[in-house]
Amino acid sequence: MSGVAQHRKLQAFSILPGQDSTEAAMQKARCVADGVQVQVWSAVHDAEQATRVCRAAAGAAAVSLGAAGMAGTRVDYRVTLVSDGGGTWRHRGSAGTAIPSLAFWFPAQQPLTERVLARIVRTTAHEFHHAGGALNGLPRRIYADEPAAYAAGACAQLMVLGRLRREWLPPAHDWLEDALSDKTVMRSSRAGADLHVGLLPFFEGAEEIQRDSQPGQAVMAWCGDARVVR
């Protein structure tokens, strides 16, 4: 993710494993949440699925922009669901336009699973955390921003989906078997693992936390202390 505040330009990459997708995606849904206007594109004709994805993605983006002090900022966001393979996609941004835009691609099989929806919420909130800082003119701090971005993803899942499951957390990291060679990827992975460890005590051995439960309220307070929600 990179951003230039004065030109309101954002660029992003999506990398999905597998053979290159051959699907011809078409727009299936549109929605808006606090200035974030979302389009969902897919090769699968499932209006209900597209609407669920649209609302979840819009809500997650709005959470992170609001925490960055950018509530109500108009941002166009395109979500594309890919079910027949992988690939690498680059969104070149919105230079020269008044409205910043972002686009990400996600793997999704029919029917849409809660895990995929949670992934869309987590990734959207994570990346819009970075985008909010860029649009707000804050200096880019790749390493320092990753812990808060991961926290934003988990907090958005609880806020938008109403629950947080242990299986939705980033995987725990084995420091002694670290095979990642790219320092940026490695630091990001470790930030996600730290979040996993930090949130486990809230579950008290359970697999899921409901937003309105006592553990859920405790996590929401933690999210506020971490300044990833307002």
N, C-alpha and C positions, 0 to 999 in steps of 0.2 A: 504494500500500500504506500503510495506517495501522494503528497498534496502540496499545492502552492496557493496560499490563502488569498493573495492579492488578485489572482486570476480565477480563483474558485475552481481550480482544476484538480480532479482526482483521477488516479490511474490504479488499476487493480489487475491481478492475475488469478485465475482459477485453474487448479490442476487436479484432475480426477484420474485415478489409475484405470488401466484397461485399454482395449483397442479403441481407436478413434470412433467417436459417435457418428452415425450417418443419419440421425433423425432430422426432420425438418420441423422445427418448433414454430408454433403460432401463438399469438397472444390469446390467453384464456381468461384473464381476470384483471381488473383494475381496482385499486382502493387507495385510501389516503388516511394518514394518522398524523395529526399535528404538523402538517407541512410536508411530510414524506409521502410522495406519490409513487405507488408501486405498480408495476406491471408483472404479471406472471406469464411466462411463456413455456409451452410444453407441446410435445407431439401427441400426448394422450388427451383425448377429449373427456375431461372429467371436471365439470364446472364446480362441483362441491369441493373437490380436492384443491383446485386452483384458488378458490375463495378462502379456504382455511390457510393455505400458504401465504396468500396475500395479506390477510389480516395479521397473521403472526409475524411476518417479516416487517410490516409497517410498524407494528407495535414495538418490536425489538429495536428498530432503527430510531424510533422516537425516544425511547428510553435513554439511549446513549447520547443522542444529540441534546436532550434536555439536561443530562448530567454535565455536559460540556458547556452549558450556558447558551446553547444554540437552539432552544425550543422554538418551534414555529418556522424554522428555516426551511425554505423550499428546496428539496432535493428529489431528483428523479432516481428511482431505484428499479432495476430490472432483475428479476429472478428467473433463471431458466432451469427447468428440471430435465435431466438427462437419464434415460432408462436403458439405453442400448449400448453403453460403453463409456469410454473416458475421453481424455484429451486435455489440451492446454489452451485456454482462452484468455485473451488480453482485452481489457476494456481501456481504451486509450484516453478516456476522460472527456472533459467538456470545455476545453480551451476555446475562448471566443464567444461563449454563451453566458447569459446571466444566471442560468440555473445549473448548479453542479449536478453531476450524475455519477452513479455507480452501477456496476453490473456484476453478478456472481452466478456461477453455475453449480448445481447441486445434483448428486445422484438420487434418484427416486424410482422405486418400483411400484407397481400396482398390486394391491392398494397402498396408499400412502401410510407409512407406519409412524407411530408417535416418536420413534427414535429419529427418523429423518426430519420430522417437523422440529424436534428439539435441536437437531444439528443446524437447521436453517436459522432458528432463533439465536443459538449460541454464536454462530459465525457472523450473522448480521450485526448483533450487538457488539461483538469483538471488533469487527472492522469499522463500524460506525463510531466506535470509541476513538479509533485513530483518525477517522475522517473529521469528527467533531473538533479535535485538536487542530488539525490542519486548517479547517475553515475558520477557526477562531484565531488563527495566526500564531499558534504556539509553536515553539521550536520542536523539531522532530527528535525524539529520544527513543531510539529503537529498543534498547534494552530496558530502560526505566519504565516505559509505557506498557510492556507486555503483561506484567502482573495485574495491572488495573484492567487491561483489555480482557484478560481471561475472567477476572471477577465480573466484569460487565456481562459477559456471556452467561455465566451461571445465574446472576441476579435477574437478568432478563427472562430466563427460562421460568424462574419462580413467579415473576410478575406477570408475564404474558400468558404462560400456559397454566399458571395456578399451582404448579408443583415442580419439584426438582427431584430427579432420581439419581441414585449413586452411579448407575450405568451411563448417565449423561455427562458425568464429570470427565475431564481429560484423564488419560491413563496415568497411573503412578509410574515414576521413572526410576530405573535402576542405575544409579550413578556409576557403579562398578562395571557395567556392561554397556557403556555409552558408545555406540558405534556411529553416531552422527558426526560427520566431519565439518559441515558448515556451521560456523560459530553462531550465526544469527538463528538458524533453525534450532541448534542445540539450546541456546539460551531461551528461545520461545518454548521449546518442549519442557525445559526445566521449570519455567514459570507456570506452565499448565500443571505440572506434577506438584508443585508447591501449593497451588490452589486446591488440588485434590486432597492433599494431606490436611490443609487448613480447614476444609469444610467437613471432613469426615466426622469430627466430634458432634456436629449438629444433628447428624442422623441417629445417633444413639443406638446403633446396630440395626436400624430399620433400612429398608431399601428406598423409601420415598419420603419426602417432606411436603406436606400440604401448606400452601401459602397462609391460610388462616389458622393453622395450628400454632401451638407455643413454639416449637422449633422453627416453624416458618417465620414467625414474627421475629425470632432471634436472628435468623439469617437476614431478614429485611433490615434489621438494625445494623447488622454487620455491613450490609451493602451501603447503607448511609454513611457509616464510619469510613468505609473505603472510598467514599465520594464517587461511586459509580452509578448511584441513583439519587434523585432529588424528590 
